[in-house]
Amino acid sequence: MVGAIHGNEPVTRPLAEAISATPLPDHVSITILPTANPDGWARNQRRNAHGVDLNRNFPWRWSPSDGGPGPASAPETQAMMRTARQGNFDLALWIHQPLGYVAPIPGCPPHLADAWLSEVGDRRRLGIDQHGGGETWCARIAGVPSMLIEVATWTANPGLIEQHRRGFAACLAALR
Ligand SMILES: [Zn+2]
């Protein structure tokens, strides 16, 4: 699970932290990167300190228009790629805000999004194919089923965080 790949999305880190407190079955483990963009988080800005939008920097349909100086040029991107490739993961979750949807990236079993949506009032979004996007690279190149969660808020709200934490728990149950 990746939080704060965009440093100006303040709900993503507390949500990742809330999810980390969810009791897990014995056979399940979760790897959490609560602040994938620590420079941006410190400055409350979308991009990292070098001005790179990390979620346009992945080597999937990379574009020089907004992807940084080259595909996977940022050390943060490289760290996320290494983690995705080494983890033998069943599912990758990418937390954003504030658009209010749950998006199974093509290849992700749709019932996992259904489970998450059973606890939150957001819409489902299908067919995301984001150039340079971590979630799309993860699904298409790393072969890890991937889901993007867009929390429907700009400001942290304990009730909303708890809804999404329950959404995670429902998704986890559906994954078994
Ligand atoms: Zn974002």
Boltz pocket constraint, residues with backbone or C-beta under 6 A from the ligand:
constraints:
  - pocket:
      binder: B
      contacts: [[A, 6], [A, 9], [A, 95], [A, 96], [A, 97]]
      max_distance: 6.0
